[in-house]
């Protein structure tokens, strides 16, 4: 079995977080339904990831797989592969739980579903507050953040952070908080470099964690009008060949050299190893400049159904606003979708 060695970044509270983690979002199908049938594959791949050396696991209440994550962690501890303190486990509080008292309920529910005594990091998934009925609750994220500071003080979590916050929102948060977020988890990839946001976070000692680090490289996920770079782009293939790596490894290494943590997701064991085998080479300055040119501000994740809600963090686009998918409003957790 191939092993991987993943270095750490240091957070602003002194804790260390592995520079690459295992992402557990299984996604939605074309009907907007959760792809629950892939949960057993996730269990297998996550178990393998821990076996080969992954120590950073990223999940969320929304992902419905906290029970599966917890079962894998329990098994690996029982097998002696890891101790709990070896792992860095992140989860997220969903938009319908933005009242301060609901943050505590959400965190405790996540702990229960995963069978854990504490979490290493909890994030505010979005700055938007949306009820389970799809109503904009217009709760100030500063009030929500007070709930995060409370669960930190209670020892339920070791660190707190945010996700999908823009510069303006972070600036306001930093001016009004008691505890500075350790992380801002946002979409970052070759097509969406977000230089201003990354620079702001790094200036304020907030680690940027990149979700969707490959953007929309895979052809099966592309339409003919999508401007995202493809996995078979000739320039990318040439750079990858130069370093003896894959295009995906170059994409992840580029983010690491920017001081960004990544949480790629895969259900394929060979990709589990491949994604973490990026710490044995250095992209030179000329190639970094070439890769930087791919940044065209194309956003893969754009929930336009929220764009008229308070605190929507992205630029608005001129599209017909669709109804919020039921899968983003009400659900139960676990492979059988039967766990509250």
N, C-alpha and C positions, 0 to 999 in steps of 0.2 A: 504493500500500500504506500503510495506516494505521500510524503508529508510536506506541509507548508509551514513557513515561518513568517508571521505577520508582525511588523513593528507597530508601535503605539504612538498615538498623539497624546499630548498632555492637555487636559481641560483646565479652564481657569479656576477650578476649585481644587486643583492638585491631583485629581484622579486621572488615570490613564485609560484610553479607549483604543482598541485595535483599529488600525488605519483602514481595514477592510472588514466588512461584516457580511453575514448571510441574511439577505432580505427574504421575508416570508409572505409577501403579498402574492396571492394566486391569481388575482385579476377577475374581470367580469367578461362574460361572453357577449356575443353580438346583441343579445336580448337584454343586456344589462343585468344578468343574473350571475351570482357568485359561482365560480368554477369549483364547486365543492368536491367533485370527483377526483380532483388532483391532490386532495389532502393526504392520502396514503403515500403518494410519491414525495410529497413534502417531508413527511416523517422520515422516509428512507434517506432522502438527500441531506436533510439536516443532521441526522444521526451520523452519516458518512462525513459531513463537513466537520463535525466535532472530532471525530476519529482522526482526521488528517491534520487538524490543528487550528481550525476556526475557533475563536473564543468570543466573538461579537455576534449577537443575534438581534435582529431588528424585526419587531412585530408591532401590532396595534389592535385595539379593541375592534376596529372596523374589519380587520383581516379574517376574523372568525376562527383563527387557528391557535389562539392562546392555549387551549387545552392540549393540543398536539405538541406545541412547543414545550409546555410544562412536562408532558409525559416523556419526551426525548431527553430533556435535561435531567429528570429524575432517573431515567435508565442509565444515562452516562455517568451520573454520580455513583449509582449503585455498582456499576461495572468497574469503578475506579479510574475511568478515563480522565475525569476532571473532578475538581472540587467546586462547590458553588462559587467561591471567591475567585476562581479562575475565569469565570464567565462574565461578560458584560451584556446585560439583557435590557433592551429598550422596548417600551411600549408607548402608546399614545392615547390621549383622551379625545373622544370624538366631539363633534360640533354640538350635539344635543346635551352635552354635560358641562356647559360653560359656567353655570352658577357655582360660586366657590364651594358650597356644600356638596354639589354634584361631582366636583373634581375628586374630592375625597372618596365618595361612593364609587366612582369609576376606577380609581386606583386600587381600592380594596377589592373590587370585583375582579380586576385583572390579576391581582395577587392570588385570589381564590381559584380562578380558572387555571392558573399556571402552577399552583401549589407552592408558591414562594413566600418567603418571609419579608423580602424586600426586593425592590427593583433598582437597577443601577442608574437608569435614566428614564424619565417620563417626559413626553413632549406634548404641547398643545398642538393637535394635529393641523388645525387651521385657525386663523384669527377670527373666523366667521362663526356666529352662533345660529344654529338652525334646529328647530324642534323636529321631533320624529314625524310630525305632520307636514314638514316642509315649510314652516313659517319662520321668517326672519325674526329672531328673538331680540336682536339689537343689544345684546349684552356686551358691555365694554370689555375688551380683552385684558384691560388693566385689572378689572374685578376678577376675571378668571385667573389671572396670574397670582392674585392673592391666595387663591385656593391651592395653586402649585407651591407657593412658599410655605403654606400650612402643612402640606404632606411631607415636604422636605424637613421642616422642624420636627414633625412627628416621627421621623426616622423610617417612614414607609418607603422612601426613595433616597438614593445617594446623590442624585443630581437632577436638575430640572432644565428644560429647554423648550424651544418652539420649533414650528415647522411652517413653511410657506409664508413667512413674514417678509415684507419688503423693507427697504431702508427707512422709509418714513415711519412705519409701524415699529420697527426696532428702535429708532431714535426716541420715539415717544415712550416706549416701554423702559428704555434705559434711564430716561429722565424721571421715571416715577416708581421704579421698583426698588425693593430692598435687596433682592438677590438677582444678579445678572445671569441671564440664561447661558448655559455652557455650550449650547449647540443651536444652530438654525439649520434644519433639514429642508432642503429645497431641491428642485430639479436642476441638475448641472450635467452637461455633456458637451460634446464637441460643437453641437449646433446652438446650445444655450449656455454660453460661458458665464453670463451674469457678473462681469468684471466689477461693476460698481458695488454690487451687493457683497461679493466676496471680499473686496478691498475693505468695505465698511466693517464687515464681521471680523476680519483679521486685525484691523486697527483696534477694535474693541475687545480682542481676545475671545471671540466667539468662534468655535470651530464650525466650519461648514461641512455638513454631511450631504453627499449627493445621492438622491434617488434618481431612478431612470438614467444611470450613468452611460448607457449605450444609446440613449435617444430612441430613434426608430430605424436602426440599422437593418433589422431583419426584413427581408423582402415580403414575407407573408403578412407583415403588419403595415405595409406601405400601400398607399394609393398612388395613382399616376401623377397627382399634383403635389405630393408631399416633397418639400424641399430638403428633407433631412438627408444627411450623408448615408450612403449604403455601405454594407459590409464588404462589397466588392469594388469599392471606389479604387481606381488605379493608383492614385496618390497614396492612399492608405495602405494598399497592398505593397507598394514599393517601400514605404517606411517600415512596415511590419517585417518584410523580408530582410531589410538591412539589419534589424536587431534579432532576427531569428524568432520572432514572436507572432502572435495572431493580431489581427486588426483590433479585436476586443481588448487584448492585453495592452496594446498601445493606447487605446482610449482610457483605460483605467490608470495606466502609469502616468499619463498626461495630467490627470486630475490629482494624483498623489504628488506629483512634482509641483503642483500649485498649492500644496498644503491642504488638500481636500480629502476627507474620508469618503469612501464609497460603500454602498450596500447593494451590489448587484444581486439579482435573483436568478436562480436556475434550478431545475429539477434533474439535471443531468450530471452524473458523478464526474465525468471527465471535465466538464465545465467548472465544477466546484473547485477542482485542483487548478485548472487553467486560470481562473479569475484571480486566484491568490498567488500565482507565480509571476508576479510583476515587480518584485523587489530586488532582482538581480541584474538589472540593467538601467541605464540612464539615457533618456532621450536628449540628444544634443540641442544646442540653442537654435540652430538653423531649422531643425525639424519641429521644435516647439513653435517657432514663428510660423511655419507652414500649417501646423495643426490649429493655431490660433485663427487662421484665416477662414476656417470652416464655420466660425461663429456667425450665424445669420439671424439670431434671436428667435429661432423657431421653437415653440413650446409644445412638447408632446402632451403634457397633462394640462388641460385647460377646461375646467368645469364651468362652462358658460352659463349653466342653469343657475349659478350663484352670482352672476356678475352684477346684478342690480341690488344685491344684499349689502348691508353695512359691513365694512372692513374687508370686502373682496380685495385681495392683494395684487391682482394682475391688471394689466391694461384691458380695457373692454374692446370687444370686436363686434362688428356689425353682422350679427347672425340672428336667426329666429331662436328665441329662448324656449328650450324644451323643458318638460317637467322633470323635477329631480327624480332620478331612479329610486324605486322603492328600496333597492338593495343598499342605498346610501342613507336610508332613513330608519328602517326597522329590520332587525335580524336577530337570530340566536347564534350562538357560537358552537364550534366543534364540527367534526365531519358529518354528524347526523343533524346538525343545526337544531339542537335541542337543549342547549345549555345557556342559561341566562348570564 
